Amino acid sequence: MRKIKQLVIIAGAIVIFSCKKDDDQSISNTAPEIEAQSFNASEAAKDTDKFGQIVAADLEGDTLHFSLTENSNGLFAVSATGSLSLAAGKKLDYETAKSHSITVEVSDGEATSAAKMTINVIDVDENTAPVLTAQTFTASEDINGTTIIGVVVATDAEGDDLQYAIVSNEDDLFEISSTGELSLISGKQLDYETKATYTLTVSVSDGVLTISNDVTITISNVNEAPIWDDSSIIDDAAEDIDDTVVFAFIKATDPEGDALTFSLTNDANGLFEIGSTNGEISLAAGKSLDYETATSHTITVTVSDGVLSNSEDIRIDVIDVADTMIVSTLAGSSRGFADGTGANAQFYLPSGTAVDAQGNVYVTDTSNHRIRKITPDGTTTTFAGSTYGFADGTGTNARFADPYGITIDAQGNLYVTERRNHKIRKITPAGVVTTLAGSTQGFADDVGTDAQFSDPQGITIDSQGNLYVADRGNHKIRRITQGGVVTTLAGSTEGFADGTGVNAQFGDPVGIAIDGLQTLYVADSGNNRIRKISISFQVGGNSTIGTVVVSTLAGSTRGASDGTGTNAQFSAPNGIAVDTQGDIYVADRNNHTIRKVTPTGEVTTLTGGPSGYVDGTTADARFSSPSGIAVDTQGNVYISDMGNDKIRKITM
């Protein structure tokens, strides 16, 4: 009974459920509801990005399905569930369209609805890389670092400021400014003949993006001056070289290969010449070199391509060649007195020697008490003096007592020392003899005849006309102005001492000479030395003496050795002279030789040897107690050969 009751309940439930279903099918279906909607989409959106969800409603709660019925140029896509995105491969562009309208349809499976959708495009700052094309510029090979070759130009869509730089710089020759100005690096040079084209890599940046490209610089040729070749050969020239000998070969090249011509724009006063096409340098026809006159010459060689030229100074050193020096007798024979030419003239113990600019030689003929004049051809005459005594006057009306030293000034006036009269005499070119200074034997600094000397011997004159006297008996060096004012320059009592002024000592100073620098040299006979006196003058010229320093240039004990400084020896050196080169010549009386002393004190024997009389080469020549000595502007040396009573000449 219980089971029957359960079956009745189940059947009733089934009946009730069936009735309910029939009731639902009788209700009508409504379309989904959808409204117009707006969405925002970035113009940078990708086709995978979802930028919106379309919203729709269905009263029956049916599942909805979305689709596009109107699509703006196929830009968009909507998923079945209503997700909005870009169609595959599509992009938005704010600058093209700021918004788009599409129609979206929604369906519940039976009914559909549609609505317009607006998609607003959001602007995005779209930076694009600058545009730089390959560019070409032309540069002249002679430009410098200040020349702008050209301006590299790039563009930028956004108008950003651009910055330029060189990424690859061939041979590191070029630079570029931040604004694109292309130039040569300072100090660099271009050369068309070496390289005619350069390729650079230039970059340009807008601050975010960078791009690069090639920039080509083509070099244009410019006519360039010829170039000196390092293979040029410039040899020293021996002073005896012939004018046909080529001693220098100048070589040059022209960058453009033009024919070159050579010339001398400074030929050392016509001394040299150069081959116009081969650059060969030689002496000009008939010209010669002389080491003693000039140890070097500077010439200017110019090479030209016809348009441009290049010049360079070239120094030619002259090689000294041992001169064949010949000793000859200018005048004199046996002892006596006679005017005449050459050996027809006679002298008696000639002592002092001087030579003028014309080559005339003046001799103090000591024991004849006369001043003799010898012309270059050897003609001897009596210029002043007669018998022993003292008298001022003209020519032979004047009288001397053992005249010894002699010197000459630029005007041709002679100055003579007298051993026995203890005076300094002046002789004009007309032969007028006067007394400049001195009186009786003694020692006194004063003016004119109030001054005193004792056995004055050597004498010389400076460029201002001041005289310097080797006052042998007083062992001092005296100075005489043109006004006759006598002072003591150096020396005190007899002895030997280097020092300043009167602190120095001499022993029988005999010879004295002066060089072009106003330095005095003394033949200190009793000390067998050559002394040097350096004088500094006070401001205002060679008038007021400043410091006087006496030193020993050469010599030591009595002897005949060559050497330097105190390693050399002399024996009663007598006359002394200085040539234009500053070399010193000494009549080494008791060695019967002529010695040469360089400014640095190197002593050599020029000629002579045992006492005798021989003319010939310097190796063969002989002298006897040579005394006075002088040198002319050509370097010829004149000697009063006292023991032989002759005037000798060494021809250089």
C-alpha positions in Angstrom: 0.0 0.0 0.0 3.0 2.2 0.8 4.6 1.6 -2.6 1.3 2.5 -4.4 1.2 5.8 -2.4 4.8 6.7 -3.6 4.0 6.1 -7.2 1.0 8.4 -7.0 3.2 11.2 -5.7 5.8 10.8 -8.5 3.1 10.8 -11.2 1.7 13.9 -9.8 5.0 15.6 -9.9 5.5 14.7 -13.5 2.2 16.1 -14.4 2.9 19.4 -12.7 6.4 19.7 -14.4 4.9 19.1 -17.9 2.3 21.8 -17.3 5.1 24.3 -16.4 7.1 23.7 -19.6 4.1 24.3 -21.7 3.5 27.6 -19.9 7.2 28.9 -20.6 7.0 28.2 -24.3 4.2 30.4 -24.6 6.4 33.6 -23.6 7.8 35.8 -26.6 11.7 36.3 -27.0 13.1 40.0 -27.0 16.1 41.3 -28.9 19.4 42.1 -27.1 19.8 45.7 -26.0 22.9 47.6 -27.1 23.6 51.3 -27.1 26.2 53.6 -28.9 29.5 53.5 -27.0 32.8 55.4 -27.2 36.3 53.9 -26.8 39.8 55.4 -26.8 42.6 53.8 -28.6 46.2 54.8 -28.8 47.6 55.3 -32.3 50.5 53.2 -31.1 48.1 50.2 -30.4 49.0 46.9 -31.9 46.6 44.5 -33.5 47.0 42.2 -30.5 45.9 44.9 -28.1 42.3 45.0 -26.7 41.3 48.6 -26.2 37.6 48.1 -25.4 34.7 45.8 -24.3 31.3 46.3 -26.0 28.5 46.1 -23.5 25.0 44.7 -24.4 22.1 43.1 -22.3 19.5 40.4 -23.0 16.3 40.2 -21.0 16.1 36.4 -21.3 19.8 36.1 -20.3 20.6 34.5 -23.6 24.2 34.2 -24.6 25.2 37.1 -26.9 27.4 37.1 -29.9 29.0 40.3 -31.4 30.0 41.1 -34.9 30.8 44.1 -37.1 28.4 45.2 -39.8 30.2 48.4 -40.7 34.0 48.6 -40.3 36.0 51.8 -40.9 38.1 50.6 -43.8 38.5 47.3 -42.2 40.5 48.7 -39.4 38.9 47.0 -36.5 37.9 43.6 -35.3 35.4 42.5 -32.6 35.4 39.1 -30.9 32.3 37.1 -30.4 32.3 38.1 -26.8 32.6 41.9 -27.7 36.3 42.6 -27.2 37.4 45.4 -29.6 40.8 45.5 -31.2 42.6 46.4 -34.5 42.2 44.0 -37.4 45.2 41.9 -38.1 48.0 44.0 -39.6 46.2 47.3 -39.1 47.4 50.5 -37.4 45.9 53.7 -36.3 47.3 57.2 -37.2 46.1 60.2 -35.3 47.4 62.5 -38.0 45.2 60.7 -40.6 42.0 60.3 -38.5 41.3 61.4 -35.0 38.3 59.1 -34.6 36.5 56.2 -36.4 32.9 55.0 -36.4 31.9 51.3 -36.7 28.6 49.4 -36.3 28.5 46.5 -34.0 25.7 44.0 -34.1 24.8 41.7 -31.2 22.6 38.6 -31.4 21.0 36.3 -28.8 20.7 33.6 -31.4 17.2 34.6 -32.5 17.1 38.4 -32.5 19.7 41.0 -33.2 20.4 44.6 -32.4 23.1 47.1 -33.6 24.6 50.3 -32.5 27.3 52.8 -33.6 30.6 52.6 -31.8 33.0 55.6 -31.8 36.7 55.0 -31.5 38.7 58.0 -30.5 42.4 57.9 -31.5 44.8 59.1 -28.9 47.8 61.0 -30.3 51.2 59.6 -29.5 54.5 61.4 -29.9 55.9 59.5 -32.9 59.8 60.1 -33.0 61.4 58.9 -36.2 65.1 58.7 -36.9 66.7 61.6 -38.8 67.3 61.1 -42.5 71.0 61.4 -43.7 71.9 60.7 -47.2 75.4 60.0 -48.6 77.1 63.3 -49.5 80.2 64.4 -51.4 82.3 67.5 -50.9 85.4 68.9 -52.6 88.4 70.4 -50.7 91.5 72.1 -52.1 94.7 70.4 -51.0 96.1 73.7 -49.7 93.3 74.4 -47.1 94.1 74.8 -43.4 92.1 74.0 -40.3 90.1 77.2 -40.4 88.5 76.4 -43.8 85.0 75.0 -43.9 85.0 72.2 -46.4 81.2 71.9 -46.4 78.1 71.4 -44.2 76.7 67.9 -43.8 72.9 68.2 -44.0 70.3 65.8 -42.5 66.5 66.2 -41.9 64.2 65.2 -39.1 60.5 64.7 -39.5 59.8 66.1 -36.0 62.1 69.1 -36.5 64.4 68.1 -33.6 67.8 69.7 -33.2 70.4 67.4 -34.7 73.9 66.7 -33.5 76.6 65.5 -35.9 79.7 63.4 -35.2 82.4 61.5 -37.2 82.2 57.8 -36.5 85.0 56.7 -38.9 87.7 59.2 -39.8 90.1 58.0 -42.5 93.7 58.9 -41.7 92.3 61.1 -38.8 92.4 64.2 -40.9 88.9 65.6 -40.5 86.6 67.0 -37.8 82.9 68.0 -37.8 81.2 70.5 -35.6 78.0 69.6 -33.8 76.1 71.6 -36.5 77.6 69.6 -39.4 80.5 71.9 -40.5 83.2 69.8 -41.9 86.9 70.9 -41.7 90.5 69.8 -41.5 91.9 69.1 -38.1 94.2 71.9 -37.1 97.8 71.1 -38.0 96.8 68.5 -40.6 97.5 68.8 -44.3 96.1 67.4 -47.4 98.1 66.3 -50.4 96.5 65.5 -53.7 99.5 63.5 -54.8 99.4 61.3 -51.8 95.6 60.7 -51.7 92.8 62.2 -53.8 89.7 60.8 -52.0 88.7 60.2 -48.4 85.5 58.5 -47.1 84.2 59.3 -43.7 81.3 57.9 -41.7 79.2 60.6 -40.2 76.4 60.1 -37.7 73.5 62.4 -36.9 71.3 62.1 -33.7 68.0 63.8 -32.7 68.8 63.0 -29.1 67.1 59.7 -29.2 67.7 58.0 -32.5 71.0 58.0 -34.5 71.7 57.3 -38.1 74.9 57.3 -40.1 76.1 57.5 -43.7 79.2 57.9 -45.8 80.5 61.3 -46.6 83.1 61.5 -49.4 85.7 64.3 -49.6 87.4 64.7 -53.0 90.7 66.5 -52.9 91.4 69.0 -55.7 95.0 69.5 -57.0 96.7 72.8 -56.4 100.1 73.8 -57.9 102.6 73.5 -55.1 106.1 74.9 -54.8 109.0 72.5 -55.4 110.3 70.5 -52.4 113.9 70.2 -51.4 115.2 66.6 -51.6 117.0 65.1 -48.7 119.4 63.4 -51.1 121.1 66.7 -51.9 124.8 66.5 -51.5 126.6 69.5 -50.0 130.3 68.9 -49.5 132.8 71.2 -47.8 135.0 73.0 -50.3 138.8 73.0 -50.0 140.2 76.5 -50.3 142.3 75.4 -53.3 139.4 74.0 -55.2 139.3 74.8 -58.9 136.3 76.7 -60.4 135.5 73.7 -62.6 134.9 71.4 -59.6 131.4 70.7 -58.5 131.2 70.3 -54.8 127.4 70.4 -54.2 124.4 68.8 -55.9 121.1 70.4 -55.0 118.1 68.2 -55.7 114.4 69.0 -55.6 111.1 67.5 -56.7 107.9 69.1 -57.9 104.6 67.6 -56.7 103.1 68.1 -60.1 106.1 66.9 -62.0 106.9 70.3 -63.5 110.4 70.9 -64.9 112.5 72.8 -62.3 115.2 75.5 -62.7 117.8 76.4 -60.1 119.3 79.8 -59.4 121.3 81.6 -56.7 119.5 84.6 -55.2 122.6 85.1 -53.0 125.8 84.0 -54.5 128.2 85.4 -51.8 129.1 88.4 -53.9 129.5 86.5 -57.1 131.7 83.8 -55.6 129.5 80.8 -56.6 127.3 79.6 -59.5 124.7 76.9 -60.0 123.7 74.8 -63.0 120.1 76.0 -63.9 118.9 72.5 -64.8 121.0 70.2 -62.7 121.6 72.1 -59.4 125.4 71.6 -59.5 127.2 74.2 -57.5 130.8 75.3 -58.2 132.9 78.4 -57.9 132.1 81.1 -60.5 134.6 81.3 -63.3 137.9 82.8 -62.1 136.9 82.8 -58.4 138.8 81.2 -55.6 138.3 80.5 -51.9 140.6 81.5 -49.0 140.1 79.9 -45.6 142.1 82.7 -43.9 139.6 85.3 -45.3 136.4 83.4 -44.6 136.0 79.9 -43.1 132.5 79.6 -44.5 130.1 81.2 -47.0 126.3 81.3 -47.0 124.4 81.2 -50.4 120.7 81.1 -51.1 119.5 78.5 -53.7 116.1 79.1 -55.3 114.3 76.3 -57.2 111.3 77.2 -59.4 108.6 75.3 -61.3 108.0 78.4 -63.4 105.2 79.7 -61.2 106.1 78.9 -57.6 109.6 78.8 -56.0 111.3 77.7 -52.9 114.5 79.1 -51.4 116.9 77.7 -48.9 120.1 79.0 -47.3 123.1 76.7 -47.7 126.3 77.1 -45.7 129.5 76.1 -47.5 132.4 75.4 -45.1 135.8 76.1 -46.5 138.5 73.5 -45.7 141.8 75.0 -44.7 144.7 73.8 -46.9 148.2 74.2 -45.6 149.5 77.3 -47.4 152.8 77.2 -49.0 154.3 80.1 -47.1 157.5 81.6 -48.6 160.0 83.6 -46.7 161.8 86.3 -48.7 163.9 89.3 -48.2 161.9 92.5 -48.9 164.9 94.9 -48.4 168.4 95.0 -46.9 171.7 93.3 -47.3 174.9 93.9 -45.2 174.9 96.2 -42.2 175.0 99.9 -43.0 172.9 102.7 -44.2 171.7 103.1 -47.8 168.4 103.9 -49.4 167.7 101.8 -52.5 165.6 98.9 -53.8 165.7 95.4 -52.3 169.2 94.3 -51.5 170.6 97.7 -52.5 169.2 99.1 -49.3 171.0 98.8 -45.9 169.9 98.8 -42.3 171.6 98.7 -38.9 169.8 96.7 -36.3 166.3 97.3 -37.5 163.8 96.8 -34.6 160.2 97.9 -35.1 157.9 97.2 -38.0 154.5 98.6 -39.1 152.5 98.3 -42.3 149.8 100.6 -43.7 146.7 99.9 -45.7 148.6 100.3 -49.0 151.2 97.7 -48.1 154.0 100.2 -47.3 156.2 99.0 -44.5 157.7 101.4 -41.9 160.8 100.3 -40.0 162.6 101.8 -37.0 166.2 101.5 -38.1 167.5 101.6 -34.5 171.2 102.1 -34.8 170.9 104.3 -37.9 168.5 106.5 -35.7 166.1 106.8 -38.6 162.6 105.8 -39.7 162.6 104.0 -43.0 159.8 103.4 -45.5 159.7 100.4 -47.8 157.2 100.3 -50.7 155.6 97.0 -51.8 158.2 96.6 -54.5 161.0 96.8 -52.0 162.1 100.4 -52.5 163.6 101.8 -49.3 163.7 105.5 -48.5 164.4 107.5 -45.3 161.1 108.9 -44.0 162.4 110.8 -41.0 165.6 111.1 -38.8 169.3 111.6 -39.4 172.1 111.4 -36.9 171.8 110.4 -33.2 170.1 113.0 -31.1 166.9 114.7 -30.3 165.1 117.2 -32.4 161.5 117.7 -33.6 161.3 118.7 -37.3 160.4 117.5 -40.7 162.0 114.5 -42.4 165.7 114.4 -42.0 165.7 117.6 -39.9 164.3 115.5 -37.0 166.6 113.4 -34.9 166.1 110.2 -32.9 168.1 108.2 -30.4 167.6 104.5 -30.9 164.0 104.5 -32.1 162.5 101.1 -31.4 158.8 100.5 -31.5 156.4 101.8 -34.2 152.7 101.8 -35.0 150.4 103.6 -37.4 146.9 105.0 -37.1 144.1 105.1 -39.7 145.1 108.5 -40.9 148.7 107.4 -41.6 150.3 109.0 -38.6 153.3 107.1 -37.2 154.1 106.8 -33.5 157.6 105.8 -32.4 159.2 104.9 -29.1 162.7 106.0 -28.4 164.9 103.9 -26.1 167.6 106.5 -25.4 165.4 109.7 -25.4 162.7 108.0 -23.4 160.0 109.7 -25.5 157.0 108.9 -27.7 157.3 110.7 -31.0 154.6 111.4 -33.6 155.3 111.6 -37.4 152.6 112.9 -39.8 152.2 111.5 -43.3 154.2 114.5 -44.4 157.1 113.5 -42.2 156.6 116.2 -39.5 158.0 114.9 -36.2 156.8 116.1 -32.8 157.0 114.8 -29.3 153.8 113.5 -27.9 154.9 112.5 -24.4 158.0 111.9 -22.3 161.1 113.8 -21.2 164.0 112.5 -19.1 164.3 108.9 -18.0 162.1 108.1 -15.1 158.5 107.3 -14.2 155.7 109.8 -14.0 152.1 109.7 -15.1 151.3 113.2 -16.4 150.6 115.1 -19.6 152.9 115.4 -22.6 156.5 116.2 -21.7 155.7 116.2 -17.9 155.3 112.4 -18.2 158.3 110.1 -17.9 159.3 106.7 -19.4 162.2 104.4 -19.1 163.4 102.6 -22.2 159.9 102.5 -23.9 159.9 99.8 -26.6 156.7 98.3 -28.0 153.8 100.5 -29.0 150.3 99.9 -30.5 147.1 102.0 -31.0 143.4 101.2 -30.5 140.4 102.2 -32.6 139.9 105.4 -30.6 143.5 106.6 -31.2 144.7 105.8 -27.7 148.3 104.5 -27.6 149.6 101.7 -25.4 153.4 101.5 -24.6 155.5 98.6 -23.3 157.6 100.7 -20.8 160.3 98.2 -20.5 162.6 99.9 -17.9 159.6 100.6 -15.7 158.1 97.1 -16.2 154.7 98.7 -16.9 152.1 99.1 -19.6 151.3 102.8 -20.2 148.4 104.5 -21.9 148.5 107.8 -23.8 145.5 109.6 -25.1 145.6 111.8 -28.2 145.8 114.7 -25.9 149.1 113.3 -24.5 147.7 112.3 -21.1 149.8 109.4 -19.8 148.5 106.9 -17.2 149.6 103.5 -16.1 147.3 100.7 -17.3 149.0 97.7 -15.6 152.1 96.6 -13.9 154.2 97.8 -10.9 157.6 96.5 -9.9 159.6 94.0 -11.9 158.3 90.4 -11.4 155.7 88.1 -12.6 152.1 88.1 -11.4 148.7 88.0 -13.0 146.1 90.3 -11.6 144.2 93.5 -12.1 145.9 96.8 -13.1 148.9 97.7 -10.9 148.6 94.4 -9.0 150.0 92.6 -12.0 153.8 92.4 -12.6 155.9 92.2 -15.8 159.6 91.6 -16.4 161.0 93.7 -19.3 157.8 93.9 -21.5 159.0 94.6 -25.0 156.3 94.0 -27.6 152.6 95.0 -27.5 149.7 94.6 -29.9 145.9 95.0 -29.9 143.2 93.0 -31.6 139.8 94.0 -33.0 138.1 93.4 -29.7 140.5 95.9 -28.0 142.3 93.2 -26.1 146.0 93.8 -25.6 148.8 91.2 -25.9 152.3 91.8 -24.5 155.5 90.1 -25.2 156.8 89.8 -21.6 160.4 89.2 -22.6 162.0 88.7 -19.2 159.3 86.3 -18.1 159.3 84.4 -21.5 155.5 84.7 -21.7 152.8 86.2 -23.8 150.4 88.2 -21.5 146.9 89.2 -22.2 145.3 92.4 -20.9 141.5 92.5 -21.0 140.0 96.0 -20.6 136.5 96.9 -19.7 135.5 100.5 -20.4 132.9 102.6 -18.5 129.7 103.6 -20.2 130.4 106.0 -22.9 132.9 104.2 -25.1 136.7 103.6 -25.2 137.6 106.7 -23.1 137.3 105.9 -19.4 139.0 102.8 -18.3 137.0 100.4 -16.1 138.6 97.1 -15.1 142.0 95.9 -16.4 142.7 92.2 -16.0 146.2 90.8 -16.8 146.5 87.0 -17.5 149.0 84.7 -19.1 148.0 83.4 -22.5 151.0 81.2 -23.2 154.5 80.5 -22.1 156.3 79.5 -18.9 160.0 78.9 -18.4 162.6 79.8 -21.1 162.6 77.2 -23.9 161.3 76.5 -27.4 158.4 74.1 -27.0 155.2 74.3 -28.9 152.0 73.6 -26.9 149.0 75.2 -25.4 149.1 77.8 -22.7 151.8 77.2 -20.1 153.0 74.1 -21.8 154.5 76.3 -24.5 157.9 78.0 -24.1 159.5 81.1 -25.5 163.0 82.7 -25.2 162.9 86.5 -24.9 159.9 87.1 -27.1 160.1 90.5 -28.7 157.8 91.8 -31.4 154.1 90.9 -31.4 151.3 91.4 -33.9 147.6 90.3 -34.4 146.0 89.5 -37.7 142.4 90.0 -38.7 141.4 86.6 -37.5 142.7 87.2 -34.0 145.8 85.0 -34.4 149.0 86.4 -32.7 152.4 86.4 -34.3 155.5 86.6 -32.1 159.1 87.3 -33.0 160.8 84.8 -30.6 164.1 86.6 -30.5 166.5 84.2 -28.8 164.9 81.1 -30.5 165.3 82.9 -33.9 161.8 81.8 -34.8 158.4 83.2 -35.7 155.7 81.7 -33.5 151.9 81.7 -34.0 149.5 81.8 -31.0 145.8 81.3 -31.4 143.3 83.3 -29.2 143.0 80.1 -27.1 146.7 80.0 -26.4 147.8 77.2 -28.8 151.4 77.9 -29.8 153.1 76.6 -33.0 156.4 77.5 -34.7 155.6 79.1 -38.1 159.1 79.3 -39.4 162.8 79.7 -38.3 165.1 77.6 -36.3 168.8 77.9 -35.5 170.2 81.4 -36.1 171.1 82.1 -39.7 169.9 83.6 -42.9 168.0 81.6 -45.4 165.0 82.5 -47.7 162.7 79.8 -48.9 159.9 77.8 -47.5 158.9 78.2 -43.8 160.6 74.9 -43.1 163.9 76.1 -44.6 164.0 79.8 -43.7 166.4 81.1 -41.0 166.4 84.3 -39.0 168.8 86.0 -36.6 167.3 87.7 -33.5 164.0 88.7 -35.1 162.6 91.8 -33.4 159.7 93.8 -34.8 156.8 92.1 -36.5 153.6 93.3 -38.4 150.8 91.7 -40.4 149.0 93.2 -43.3 145.3 92.7 -44.2 146.2 89.9 -46.6 147.9 88.0 -43.8 151.4 88.6 -45.0 153.9 88.9 -42.1 156.8 91.4 -42.1 159.8 91.0 -39.7 162.6 93.2 -38.7 165.4 90.6 -38.8 167.7 92.5 -36.5 170.7 90.2 -36.5 170.7 90.0 -40.3 170.0 93.7 -40.8 167.2 92.8 -43.2 163.4 93.2 -43.5 161.9 89.8 -44.2 158.4 88.9 -45.6 156.4 85.8 -45.1 154.0 85.5 -48.0 150.8 83.5 -47.3 
